[in-house]
Amino acid sequence: QVQLVESGGGLVQAGGSLRLSCAASGQTFSRHVLGWFRQAPGKEREFVGSITWSTGSTYYADSVKGRFTISRDNAKNTVFLQMNSLKPEDTAIYYCAARGTFSGNYPYWGQGTQVTVSS
């Protein structure tokens, strides 16, 4: 059973930084893509970025490109979302999710962690 547990959310001032973690367990993730999504109040959930576990290659939404960085720690089975130059519009619940490398859907989701950016 795949489990994804996010941590690291909190309150930060605009321009500040936060690092979110997603601890993955339940199977090996060498054939998976780990993605980060977010959902702001009253808005649909949106894609933030992803990392292909086997290669480390990353992909980002235009809204966070250049400010957010995704990385992984293979030994700890953990994926990180480093968020810099945060803006109030980055306020949302952030979720990590996992899918097979060649799958289009993310069947596995964490419970989410709240990020609030004050102006």
LINZITA-V589803 format. One record per residue. N is the residue number from 1. RES is the residue in one letter. NEAR is the number of other ideal C-beta (glycine too) atoms within 10 Angstrom. Layout:
# LINZITA-V589803
<<N/RES/NEAR> <N/RES/NEAR>>
This chain:
# LINZITA-V589803
<<1/Q/6> <2/V/15> <3/Q/13> <4/L/21> <5/V/14> <6/E/22> <7/S/13> <8/G/16> <9/G/17> <10/G/13> <11/L/12> <12/V/17> <13/Q/10> <14/A/14> <15/G/11> <16/G/14> <17/S/11> <18/L/20> <19/R/13> <20/L/23> <21/S/17> <22/C/26> <23/A/16> <24/A/23> <25/S/12> <26/G/12> <27/Q/14> <28/T/9> <29/F/22> <30/S/11> <31/R/13> <32/H/22> <33/V/21> <34/L/25> <35/G/22> <36/W/26> <37/F/21> <38/R/22> <39/Q/14> <40/A/14> <41/P/7> <42/G/5> <43/K/9> <44/E/6> <45/R/15> <46/E/13> <47/F/16> <48/V/24> <49/G/19> <50/S/23> <51/I/23> <52/T/16> <53/W/21> <54/S/13> <55/T/10> <56/G/11> <57/S/11> <58/T/14> <59/Y/14> <60/Y/18> <61/A/15> <62/D/6> <63/S/15> <64/V/23> <65/K/11> <66/G/9> <67/R/15> <68/F/21> <69/T/17> <70/I/24> <71/S/13> <72/R/19> <73/D/11> <74/N/11> <75/A/6> <76/K/11> <77/N/17> <78/T/18> <79/V/25> <80/F/19> <81/L/26> <82/Q/14> <83/M/24> <84/N/14> <85/S/13> <86/L/22> <87/K/14> <88/P/11> <89/E/11> <90/D/22> <91/T/19> <92/A/22> <93/I/18> <94/Y/23> <95/Y/22> <96/C/30> <97/A/22> <98/A/25> <99/R/16> <100/G/14> <101/T/13> <102/F/7> <103/S/12> <104/G/6> <105/N/8> <106/Y/19> <107/P/10> <108/Y/21> <109/W/16> <110/G/21> <111/Q/11> <112/G/18> <113/T/22> <114/Q/12> <115/V/22> <116/T/15> <117/V/20> <118/S/11> <119/S/9>>
